[in-house]
Protein backbone atom coordinates (compact mmCIF):
# COMPACT_ATOMS: atom_id res chain seq x y z
CA UNK A 1 0.00 0.00 0.00
CA UNK A 2 1.45 3.34 -0.95
CA UNK A 3 1.03 6.45 1.09
CA UNK A 4 -1.59 8.76 -0.38
CA UNK A 5 -4.19 6.11 -1.30
CA UNK A 6 -6.28 6.95 1.77
CA UNK A 7 -6.08 8.74 5.11
CA UNK A 8 -6.50 5.36 6.79
CA UNK A 9 -3.63 3.93 4.78
CA UNK A 10 -1.40 6.80 5.71
CA UNK A 11 -2.35 6.51 9.35
CA UNK A 12 -1.74 2.74 9.36
CA UNK A 13 1.59 3.17 7.64
CA UNK A 14 2.58 5.93 10.02
CA UNK A 15 1.50 3.82 12.99
CA UNK A 16 3.50 0.86 11.71
CA UNK A 17 6.51 3.08 11.16
CA UNK A 18 6.09 4.64 14.58
CA UNK A 19 5.98 1.20 16.16
CA UNK A 20 8.98 -0.02 14.19
CA UNK A 21 10.95 3.13 14.82
CA UNK A 22 10.04 3.25 18.51
CA UNK A 23 11.16 -0.35 18.78
CA UNK A 24 14.34 0.45 16.92
CA UNK A 25 14.99 3.54 18.97
CA UNK A 26 14.23 1.62 22.16
CA UNK A 27 16.99 -0.76 21.13
CA UNK A 28 19.39 1.92 19.95
CA UNK A 29 18.56 5.08 21.85
CA UNK A 30 21.13 4.36 24.49
CA UNK A 31 23.37 3.24 21.70
CA UNK A 32 23.02 6.79 20.46
CA UNK A 33 24.02 7.80 23.95
CA UNK A 34 26.88 5.35 23.68
CA UNK A 35 27.82 6.92 20.39
CA UNK A 36 27.79 10.22 22.20
CA UNK A 37 30.27 8.61 24.52
CA UNK A 38 32.30 7.54 21.51
CA UNK A 39 32.18 11.12 20.33
CA UNK A 40 33.43 12.19 23.70
CA UNK A 41 36.04 9.46 23.76
CA UNK A 42 37.92 11.61 21.28
CA UNK A 43 38.82 13.49 24.43
CA UNK A 44 38.35 10.76 27.00
CA UNK A 45 41.46 8.89 26.00
CA UNK A 46 43.51 12.06 25.85
CA UNK A 47 45.70 13.67 28.46
CA UNK A 48 45.16 17.27 29.46
CA UNK A 49 47.14 19.51 31.81
CA UNK A 50 45.48 19.90 35.20
CA UNK A 51 43.35 23.02 35.18
CA UNK A 52 43.71 23.85 38.90
CA UNK A 53 47.48 23.05 39.12
CA UNK A 54 46.60 21.49 42.47
CA UNK A 55 49.62 19.21 42.71
CA UNK A 56 52.02 22.18 42.96
CA UNK A 57 50.07 24.58 45.21
CA UNK A 58 52.20 26.58 47.65
CA UNK A 59 51.49 29.17 50.31
CA UNK A 60 54.60 30.98 49.02
CA UNK A 61 54.24 31.06 45.20
CA UNK A 62 56.36 34.21 45.02
CA UNK A 63 59.45 32.16 45.86
CA UNK A 64 59.62 31.49 42.12
CA UNK A 65 59.35 35.21 41.34
CA UNK A 66 57.07 38.07 42.35
CA UNK A 67 55.79 38.12 38.75
CA UNK A 68 55.76 34.92 36.74
CA UNK A 69 54.97 33.82 33.22
CA UNK A 70 54.79 30.15 32.24
CA UNK A 71 54.56 29.04 28.61
CA UNK A 72 54.51 25.38 27.63
CA UNK A 73 53.49 22.91 24.98
CA UNK A 74 51.62 19.82 26.17
CA UNK A 75 51.64 16.59 24.22
CA UNK A 76 51.12 12.84 24.23
CA UNK A 77 51.90 10.28 21.54
CA UNK A 78 53.66 6.94 21.22
CA UNK A 79 57.09 8.60 21.38
CA UNK A 80 56.34 10.43 24.62
CA UNK A 81 54.58 7.47 26.22
CA UNK A 82 57.82 6.26 27.78
CA UNK A 83 56.01 4.42 30.59
CA UNK A 84 53.77 2.67 28.03
CA UNK A 85 50.67 3.74 29.93
CA UNK A 86 48.65 4.24 26.77
CA UNK A 87 50.42 1.47 24.88
CA UNK A 88 49.12 -1.08 27.38
CA UNK A 89 45.51 -0.03 26.85
CA UNK A 90 43.51 -3.05 25.58
CA UNK A 91 41.44 -0.93 23.18
CA UNK A 92 43.45 2.15 22.23
CA UNK A 93 46.98 0.78 22.34
CA UNK A 94 48.70 1.10 18.95
CA UNK A 95 46.20 3.69 17.68
CA UNK A 96 46.21 7.46 17.50
CA UNK A 97 43.35 7.67 19.99
CA UNK A 98 44.54 10.06 22.66
CA UNK A 99 47.27 11.77 20.63
CA UNK A 100 47.29 15.27 22.01
CA UNK A 101 48.76 18.59 20.94
CA UNK A 102 48.23 21.79 22.84
CA UNK A 103 49.73 24.66 24.76
CA UNK A 104 49.06 26.66 27.87
CA UNK A 105 49.91 30.10 29.18
CA UNK A 106 49.93 31.01 32.85
CA UNK A 107 50.67 34.32 34.57
CA UNK A 108 51.04 35.11 38.27
CA UNK A 109 51.55 38.34 40.18
CA UNK A 110 52.27 39.19 43.80
CA UNK A 111 50.03 42.22 44.44
CA UNK A 112 51.42 42.77 47.92
CA UNK A 113 53.37 40.90 50.56
CA UNK A 114 50.45 38.53 51.27
CA UNK A 115 48.27 38.66 48.13
CA UNK A 116 48.82 36.61 44.99
CA UNK A 117 46.70 36.33 41.81
CA UNK A 118 47.12 34.13 38.75
CA UNK A 119 45.34 33.17 35.55
CA UNK A 120 45.80 30.50 32.88
CA UNK A 121 44.53 29.56 29.43
CA UNK A 122 44.77 26.27 27.51
CA UNK A 123 44.19 25.34 23.89
CA UNK A 124 43.98 21.59 23.24
CA UNK A 125 43.49 19.35 20.22
CA UNK A 126 42.97 15.62 20.64
CA UNK A 127 42.96 12.97 17.94
CA UNK A 128 40.35 10.23 17.76
CA UNK A 129 40.98 8.00 14.74
CA UNK A 130 40.11 10.27 11.79
CA UNK A 131 38.67 13.11 13.87
CA UNK A 132 40.02 15.90 16.04
CA UNK A 133 38.39 17.41 19.11
CA UNK A 134 39.24 20.91 20.33
CA UNK A 135 38.88 22.26 23.85
CA UNK A 136 39.52 25.57 25.56
CA UNK A 137 40.18 25.87 29.30
CA UNK A 138 40.61 28.77 31.69
CA UNK A 139 41.43 29.55 35.31
CA UNK A 140 41.37 32.59 37.61
CA UNK A 141 42.61 32.52 41.22
CA UNK A 142 43.38 34.77 44.17
CA UNK A 143 45.39 33.73 47.22
CA UNK A 144 45.88 35.36 50.64
CA UNK A 145 48.60 34.30 53.09
CA UNK A 146 47.00 34.93 56.48
CA UNK A 147 49.94 33.55 58.50
CA UNK A 148 53.54 34.02 57.40
CA UNK A 149 55.42 31.74 59.80
CA UNK A 150 58.82 33.33 59.28
CA UNK A 151 61.83 31.72 57.55
CA UNK A 152 61.64 28.47 59.55
CA UNK A 153 57.94 28.28 60.37
CA UNK A 154 54.84 27.20 58.46
CA UNK A 155 53.00 29.65 56.20
CA UNK A 156 49.25 29.31 55.73
CA UNK A 157 47.16 30.65 52.85
CA UNK A 158 43.60 30.57 51.53
CA UNK A 159 43.11 30.28 47.79
CA UNK A 160 39.86 30.89 45.91
CA UNK A 161 39.66 29.96 42.23
CA UNK A 162 37.26 29.55 39.36
CA UNK A 163 38.03 27.43 36.32
CA UNK A 164 36.33 25.57 33.52
CA UNK A 165 36.44 23.82 30.17
CA UNK A 166 34.38 24.20 27.04
CA UNK A 167 34.12 22.77 23.53
CA UNK A 168 31.92 24.17 20.79
CA UNK A 169 30.91 20.61 19.97
CA UNK A 170 31.96 17.00 20.30
CA UNK A 171 30.92 14.66 17.54
CA UNK A 172 31.59 11.33 15.93
CA UNK A 173 30.96 11.58 12.21
CA UNK A 174 31.80 8.03 11.12
CA UNK A 175 29.15 5.27 11.02
CA UNK A 176 28.74 3.09 14.07
CA UNK A 177 26.62 -0.08 14.02
CA UNK A 178 25.12 -1.13 17.31
CA UNK A 179 22.38 -3.72 17.91
CA UNK A 180 21.66 -3.86 14.19
CA UNK A 181 21.12 -0.11 13.79
CA UNK A 182 23.46 2.29 12.10
CA UNK A 183 24.36 5.48 13.88
CA UNK A 184 25.81 7.73 11.21
CA UNK A 185 26.78 10.52 13.58
CA UNK A 186 26.32 11.82 17.08
CA UNK A 187 26.82 15.38 18.24
CA UNK A 188 26.86 17.18 21.59
CA UNK A 189 26.71 20.97 21.30
CA UNK A 190 28.55 23.18 23.79
CA UNK A 191 29.62 20.64 26.42
CA UNK A 192 31.05 22.62 29.32
CA UNK A 193 31.89 22.64 32.99
CA UNK A 194 32.47 25.35 35.60
CA UNK A 195 34.16 24.98 38.97
CA UNK A 196 34.41 27.13 42.10
CA UNK A 197 37.15 26.03 44.48
CA UNK A 198 38.48 26.98 47.91
CA UNK A 199 41.77 25.58 49.29
CA UNK A 200 43.68 25.86 52.54
CA UNK A 201 47.43 25.59 51.86
CA UNK A 202 50.37 25.12 54.21
CA UNK A 203 54.04 25.47 53.25
CA UNK A 204 57.17 24.87 55.31
CA UNK A 205 60.59 25.79 53.97
CA UNK A 206 62.17 28.33 51.67
CA UNK A 207 63.18 28.83 48.02
CA UNK A 208 65.81 26.08 48.11
CA UNK A 209 63.67 23.35 49.64
CA UNK A 210 60.06 23.22 50.80
CA UNK A 211 57.12 20.95 51.39
CA UNK A 212 53.49 21.99 50.91
CA UNK A 213 50.12 20.42 51.54
CA UNK A 214 46.52 21.44 50.91
CA UNK A 215 42.91 20.50 51.56
CA UNK A 216 40.02 21.96 49.62
CA UNK A 217 36.43 21.80 48.48
CA UNK A 218 35.01 22.42 45.03
CA UNK A 219 31.56 22.87 43.52
CA UNK A 220 31.21 21.72 39.93
CA UNK A 221 28.48 22.09 37.31
CA UNK A 222 28.49 20.06 34.07
CA UNK A 223 26.11 21.00 31.27
CA UNK A 224 25.56 21.00 27.51
CA UNK A 225 23.22 22.69 25.02
CA UNK A 226 21.84 19.82 22.95
CA UNK A 227 22.33 16.17 22.01
CA UNK A 228 21.51 15.01 18.49
CA UNK A 229 22.45 12.37 15.97
CA UNK A 230 21.46 10.31 12.96
CA UNK A 231 20.41 6.67 12.97
CA UNK A 232 18.96 4.05 10.65
CA UNK A 233 16.04 1.82 11.67
CA UNK A 234 15.57 -0.82 8.97
CA UNK A 235 15.93 1.08 5.71
CA UNK A 236 14.68 4.36 7.18
CA UNK A 237 17.20 7.12 7.98
CA UNK A 238 16.38 9.51 10.82
CA UNK A 239 17.66 12.61 12.53
CA UNK A 240 17.45 12.23 16.31
CA UNK A 241 17.01 15.16 18.67
CA UNK A 242 17.11 14.27 22.36
CA UNK A 243 15.04 16.58 24.57
CA UNK A 244 14.55 16.72 28.30
CA UNK A 245 11.43 14.52 28.26
CA UNK A 246 11.17 13.10 24.74
CA UNK A 247 13.18 12.29 21.63
CA UNK A 248 12.11 13.54 18.21
CA UNK A 249 12.87 11.45 15.13
CA UNK A 250 12.65 13.10 11.73
CA UNK A 251 12.78 10.89 8.67
CA UNK A 252 15.30 12.29 6.21
CA UNK A 253 14.34 10.22 3.12
CA UNK A 254 11.33 8.23 1.93
CA UNK A 255 11.43 4.55 2.78
CA UNK A 256 9.25 1.46 2.75
CA UNK A 257 7.64 0.08 5.87
CA UNK A 258 5.53 -3.05 6.30
CA UNK A 259 2.38 -1.18 5.28
CA UNK A 260 3.61 1.30 2.73
CA UNK A 261 5.95 4.16 1.96
CA UNK A 262 6.74 6.71 4.64
CA UNK A 263 7.50 10.14 3.24
CA UNK A 264 10.60 12.15 4.07
CA UNK A 265 9.97 14.72 6.76
CA UNK A 266 7.72 12.45 8.81
CA UNK A 267 8.26 13.04 12.51
CA UNK A 268 7.78 10.78 15.50
CA UNK A 269 8.03 11.61 19.16
CA UNK A 270 9.07 8.96 21.66
CA UNK A 271 8.97 9.61 25.40
CA UNK A 272 12.33 9.26 27.07
CA UNK A 273 10.69 7.13 29.74
CA UNK A 274 9.84 4.59 27.03
CA UNK A 275 13.45 4.59 25.93
CA UNK A 276 14.87 4.34 29.42
CA UNK A 277 16.75 7.52 28.54
CA UNK A 278 17.03 10.83 30.36
CA UNK A 279 19.90 12.80 28.82
CA UNK A 280 19.94 15.33 31.64
CA UNK A 281 20.51 12.59 34.20
CA UNK A 282 23.19 11.00 32.06
CA UNK A 283 25.13 13.99 30.75
CA UNK A 284 24.45 16.99 33.03
CA UNK A 285 24.94 17.14 36.77
CA UNK A 286 26.39 19.00 39.73
CA UNK A 287 29.06 17.70 42.07
CA UNK A 288 30.84 18.51 45.29
CA UNK A 289 34.52 17.56 45.27
CA UNK A 290 36.78 17.13 48.28
CA UNK A 291 40.51 17.32 47.56
CA UNK A 292 43.80 16.95 49.35
CA UNK A 293 47.44 16.70 48.35
CA UNK A 294 51.10 17.18 49.13
CA UNK A 295 54.13 18.33 47.11
CA UNK A 296 57.81 18.97 47.62
CA UNK A 297 60.46 21.10 45.94
CA UNK A 298 64.25 20.89 46.06
CA UNK A 299 66.93 22.94 44.31
CA UNK A 300 70.57 21.92 43.61
CA UNK A 301 72.38 24.86 42.05
CA UNK A 302 70.65 25.61 38.76
CA UNK A 303 68.63 22.37 38.84
CA UNK A 304 65.37 21.78 40.64
CA UNK A 305 63.05 18.83 41.17
CA UNK A 306 59.38 19.06 42.11
CA UNK A 307 56.92 16.26 42.79
CA UNK A 308 53.38 16.08 44.08
CA UNK A 309 50.39 13.83 44.72
CA UNK A 310 46.72 14.81 44.75
CA UNK A 311 43.46 13.02 45.49
CA UNK A 312 39.89 14.03 44.66
CA UNK A 313 36.63 12.55 45.94
CA UNK A 314 33.49 13.30 43.89
CA UNK A 315 29.99 13.44 45.36
CA UNK A 316 27.78 13.74 42.25
CA UNK A 317 24.01 13.77 41.80
CA UNK A 318 22.36 10.48 42.76
CA UNK A 319 20.66 10.37 39.35
CA UNK A 320 24.04 10.45 37.58
CA UNK A 321 25.44 7.69 39.77
CA UNK A 322 22.36 5.49 39.21
CA UNK A 323 22.50 6.06 35.45
CA UNK A 324 26.24 5.31 35.33
CA UNK A 325 25.81 2.02 37.19
CA UNK A 326 22.93 1.04 34.90
CA UNK A 327 24.54 2.03 31.61
CA UNK A 328 28.25 1.54 32.24
CA UNK A 329 28.19 -0.98 35.05
CA UNK A 330 30.74 1.06 36.96
CA UNK A 331 30.93 4.34 38.84
CA UNK A 332 34.14 6.05 39.95
CA UNK A 333 34.13 8.53 42.83
CA UNK A 334 37.86 9.02 43.42
CA UNK A 335 40.88 9.97 41.35
CA UNK A 336 44.58 10.01 42.24
CA UNK A 337 47.03 12.19 40.31
CA UNK A 338 50.78 12.68 40.38
CA UNK A 339 53.20 15.22 38.92
CA UNK A 340 56.99 15.21 38.53
CA UNK A 341 58.97 18.16 37.18
CA UNK A 342 62.65 18.60 36.38
CA UNK A 343 63.89 22.12 35.68
CA UNK A 344 67.10 23.97 34.84
CA UNK A 345 67.72 27.70 35.44
CA UNK A 346 69.38 29.07 32.30
CA UNK A 347 69.48 32.63 33.63
CA UNK A 348 68.37 34.21 36.93
CA UNK A 349 65.02 34.93 35.25
CA UNK A 350 64.43 31.99 32.85
CA UNK A 351 63.96 28.37 33.85
CA UNK A 352 63.22 25.56 31.44
CA UNK A 353 61.31 22.49 32.60
CA UNK A 354 59.93 19.11 31.62
CA UNK A 355 56.82 18.09 33.55
CA UNK A 356 54.94 14.82 33.55
CA UNK A 357 51.42 14.42 34.95
CA UNK A 358 49.57 11.13 35.38
CA UNK A 359 46.02 10.24 36.49
CA UNK A 360 44.54 7.07 37.90
CA UNK A 361 41.11 7.49 36.30
CA UNK A 362 41.54 9.55 33.19
CA UNK A 363 40.43 13.17 33.37
CA UNK A 364 37.53 13.05 35.81
CA UNK A 365 38.78 16.09 37.69
CA UNK A 366 40.64 17.90 34.92
CA UNK A 367 37.80 18.15 32.38
CA UNK A 368 34.67 17.17 34.34
CA UNK A 369 32.27 17.30 31.39
CA UNK A 370 34.03 14.26 29.92
CA UNK A 371 32.66 12.11 32.74
CA UNK A 372 29.02 11.03 32.40
CA UNK A 373 26.83 7.95 32.73
CA UNK A 374 27.92 6.46 29.40
CA UNK A 375 31.61 7.35 29.45
CA UNK A 376 32.08 6.07 33.00
CA UNK A 377 33.09 2.67 31.65
CA UNK A 378 36.01 4.28 29.80
CA UNK A 379 37.16 6.34 32.78
CA UNK A 380 38.90 3.56 34.67
CA UNK A 381 42.05 3.94 32.56
CA UNK A 382 45.34 5.54 33.58
CA UNK A 383 46.81 8.28 31.45
CA UNK A 384 49.49 10.95 31.39
CA UNK A 385 50.78 14.04 29.62
CA UNK A 386 54.20 15.62 29.09
CA UNK A 387 54.69 19.39 29.19
CA UNK A 388 57.83 21.16 28.01
CA UNK A 389 58.21 24.86 28.55
CA UNK A 390 59.76 27.77 30.37
CA UNK A 391 58.91 29.92 33.34
CA UNK A 392 60.02 33.54 33.42
CA UNK A 393 60.36 35.60 36.59
CA UNK A 394 60.31 39.37 36.20
Long-range contacts (C-beta under 8 A, 24 or more apart in sequence): 1-259, 1-260, 2-260, 2-261, 3-260, 3-261, 3-262, 3-263, 9-259, 9-260, 10-260, 12-259, 12-260, 13-257, 13-259, 13-260, 13-261, 13-262, 14-262, 14-266, 16-257, 16-258, 16-259, 16-260, 17-236, 17-251, 17-257, 17-262, 17-266, 17-268, 18-268, 20-233, 20-234, 20-236, 20-257, 20-258, 21-233, 21-236, 21-238, 21-249, 21-268, 21-270, 22-268, 22-270, 22-274, 23-233, 24-181, 24-231, 24-233, 24-234, 25-231, 25-233, 25-240, 25-247, 25-249, 25-270, 25-275, 26-270, 26-274, 26-275, 26-276, 27-179, 27-180, 27-181, 28-178, 28-179, 28-181, 28-183, 28-231, 28-233, 29-240, 29-247, 29-270, 29-275, 29-276, 29-277, 30-275, 30-276, 30-277, 30-327, 30-374, 31-176, 31-178, 31-179, 31-181, 31-183, 32-183, 32-186, 32-229, 32-231, 32-240, 32-242, 33-227, 33-277, 33-279, 33-282, 33-327, 33-373, 33-374, 34-178, 34-327, 34-374, 35-172, 35-176, 35-178, 35-183, 35-186, 35-229, 36-170, 36-172, 36-186, 36-188, 36-227, 36-229, 36-283, 36-374, 37-372, 37-374, 37-375, 37-378, 38-172, 38-176, 38-186, 39-170, 39-171, 39-172, 39-186, 39-187, 39-188, 40-170, 40-188, 40-191, 40-370, 40-372, 40-375, 41-97, 41-128, 41-375, 41-378, 42-97, 42-126, 42-127, 42-128, 42-131, 42-132, 42-133, 42-170, 42-172, 43-126, 43-128, 43-133, 43-135, 43-167, 43-170, 43-363, 43-367, 43-370, 44-362, 44-363, 44-370, 44-375, 44-378, 44-379, 45-86, 45-89, 45-92, 45-97, 45-98, 45-126, 45-128, 45-362, 45-378, 45-381, 45-383, 46-76, 46-98, 46-99, 46-100, 46-124, 46-126, 46-127, 46-133, 46-363, 46-383, 47-74, 47-76, 47-98, 47-100, 47-357, 47-359, 47-363, 47-383, 47-384, 47-385, 48-74, 48-100, 48-102, 48-122, 48-124, 48-135, 48-137, 48-363, 48-366, 48-367, 48-385, 49-74, 49-102, 49-104, 49-122, 49-357, 49-366, 49-385, 49-387, 50-337, 50-339, 50-357, 50-365, 50-366, 51-120, 51-122, 51-137, 51-139, 51-163, 51-164, 51-165, 51-195, 51-366, 51-367, 52-139, 52-161, 52-163, 52-195, 52-197, 53-106, 53-120, 53-139, 54-199, 54-214, 54-216, 54-291, 54-293, 54-310, 54-337, 55-293, 55-295, 55-308, 55-309, 55-310, 55-337, 55-338, 55-339, 55-357, 56-295, 56-306, 56-308, 56-339, 56-341, 57-159, 57-199, 57-201, 57-212, 57-214, 57-293, 57-295, 58-201, 58-203, 58-210, 58-212, 58-295, 58-297, 59-143, 59-145, 59-155, 59-156, 59-157, 59-201, 59-202, 59-203, 59-212, 60-145, 60-155, 60-203, 60-210, 61-108, 61-110, 61-116, 61-118, 61-143, 62-110, 62-116, 63-206, 63-207, 63-210, 64-207, 64-391, 64-393, 65-349, 65-391, 65-392, 65-393, 65-394, 66-109, 66-110, 66-393, 67-107, 67-108, 67-109, 67-110, 67-393, 67-394, 68-106, 68-107, 68-108, 68-109, 68-118, 68-391, 68-392, 68-393, 68-394, 69-105, 69-106, 69-107, 69-108, 69-391, 69-392, 69-394, 70-104, 70-105, 70-106, 70-107, 70-389, 70-390, 70-391, 70-392, 71-103, 71-104, 71-105, 71-106, 71-389, 71-390, 71-392, 72-103, 72-104, 72-353, 72-355, 72-387, 72-388, 72-389, 72-390, 73-101, 73-102, 73-103, 73-387, 73-388, 73-389, 74-100, 74-101, 74-102, 74-103, 74-104, 74-122, 74-124, 74-385, 74-386, 74-387, 75-100, 75-101, 75-102, 75-385, 75-386, 75-387, 75-388, 76-100, 76-383, 76-384, 76-385, 76-386, 80-386, 81-384, 83-358, 83-384, 85-358, 85-382, 85-383, 85-384, 86-383, 86-384, 89-381, 95-129, 96-127, 96-128, 96-129, 97-127, 97-128, 97-129, 98-126, 98-127, 98-383, 99-126, 99-127, 100-124, 100-125, 100-126, 100-127, 100-385, 101-125, 104-137, 104-387, 114-144, 114-145, 114-146, 114-148, 115-142, 115-143, 115-144, 115-145, 116-142, 116-143, 116-144, 116-145, 116-157, 117-141, 117-142, 117-143, 118-143, 128-172, 129-174, 130-174, 131-171, 131-172, 131-173, 131-174, 133-167, 133-170, 134-167, 134-168, 135-165, 135-166, 135-167, 135-367, 136-165, 136-166, 136-167, 137-163, 137-164, 137-165, 137-166, 137-367, 138-163, 138-164, 139-163, 143-201, 149-204, 151-206, 153-204, 154-202, 154-203, 154-204, 155-202, 155-203, 155-204, 156-200, 156-201, 156-202, 157-200, 157-201, 157-202, 157-203, 158-198, 158-199, 158-200, 158-201, 159-197, 159-198, 159-199, 159-200, 159-201, 159-216, 160-196, 160-197, 160-198, 161-195, 161-196, 161-197, 161-198, 161-199, 162-194, 162-195, 162-196, 162-197, 163-194, 163-195, 163-197, 164-192, 164-193, 164-194, 164-195, 165-192, 165-193, 165-367, 165-368, 165-369, 166-190, 166-191, 166-192, 166-193, 167-191, 167-192, 167-369, 181-231, 181-232, 181-233, 182-231, 182-232, 183-229, 183-230, 183-231, 183-232, 184-229, 184-230, 184-231, 184-232, 184-237, 185-229, 185-230, 186-227, 186-228, 186-229, 187-227, 187-228, 187-229, 188-224, 188-226, 188-227, 188-283, 189-224, 189-225, 189-226, 189-227, 189-228, 190-224, 190-225, 190-226, 191-223, 191-224, 191-283, 191-369, 192-222, 192-223, 192-224, 192-369, 193-220, 193-221, 193-222, 193-223, 193-367, 193-368, 193-369, 194-220, 194-221, 195-219, 195-220, 195-221, 195-289, 195-368, 199-291, 205-297, 207-299, 208-298, 208-299, 209-296, 209-297, 209-298, 209-299, 210-296, 210-297, 211-294, 211-295, 211-296, 211-297, 212-294, 212-295, 212-296, 212-297, 213-292, 213-293, 213-294, 213-295, 214-291, 214-292, 214-293, 214-294, 215-290, 215-291, 215-292, 216-290, 216-291, 216-292, 217-288, 217-289, 217-290, 217-291, 218-288, 218-289, 218-290, 218-291, 219-286, 219-287, 219-288, 219-289, 220-286, 220-287, 220-288, 220-289, 220-368, 221-286, 221-287, 222-283, 222-284, 222-285, 222-286, 222-287, 222-368, 222-369, 222-371, 222-372, 223-284, 223-369, 224-283, 224-284, 224-369, 227-279, 227-283, 236-262, 242-272, 242-277, 242-279, 243-272, 243-279, 244-272, 244-278, 244-279, 244-280, 245-271, 245-272, 245-273, 246-270, 246-271, 246-272, 247-272, 247-275, 247-277, 278-319, 278-323, 281-317, 281-319, 281-320, 281-322, 281-323, 281-373, 282-320, 282-323, 282-327, 282-372, 282-373, 282-374, 283-372, 283-373, 283-374, 285-316, 285-317, 285-319, 285-320, 285-372, 286-316, 286-317, 287-314, 287-315, 287-316, 287-317, 287-368, 288-314, 288-315, 289-313, 289-314, 289-315, 289-365, 290-315, 291-365, 295-339, 302-344, 302-345, 302-346, 303-342, 303-343, 303-344, 303-345, 304-341, 304-342, 304-343, 304-344, 304-345, 304-351, 305-340, 305-341, 305-342, 305-343, 306-339, 306-340, 306-341, 306-343, 307-338, 307-339, 307-340, 307-341, 308-338, 308-339, 309-336, 309-337, 309-338, 310-336, 310-337, 310-338, 310-339, 311-335, 311-336, 311-337, 312-337, 312-364, 312-365, 314-364, 314-365, 320-372, 320-373, 323-373, 324-372, 324-373, 324-376, 326-373, 327-373, 327-374, 327-376, 328-373, 328-374, 328-375, 328-376, 328-377, 329-377, 330-376, 330-377, 330-380, 331-376, 332-361, 332-364, 332-371, 332-376, 332-379, 332-380, 334-360, 334-361, 335-359, 335-360, 335-361, 335-362, 335-364, 335-365, 336-360, 336-361, 337-365, 343-391, 348-393, 349-392, 349-393, 349-394, 350-390, 350-391, 350-392, 350-393, 351-390, 351-391, 351-392, 351-393, 352-388, 352-389, 352-390, 353-387, 353-388, 353-389, 353-390, 353-391, 354-386, 354-387, 354-388, 355-386, 355-387, 355-388, 355-389, 356-384, 356-385, 356-386, 356-387, 357-384, 357-385, 357-387, 358-382, 358-383, 358-384, 359-383, 359-384
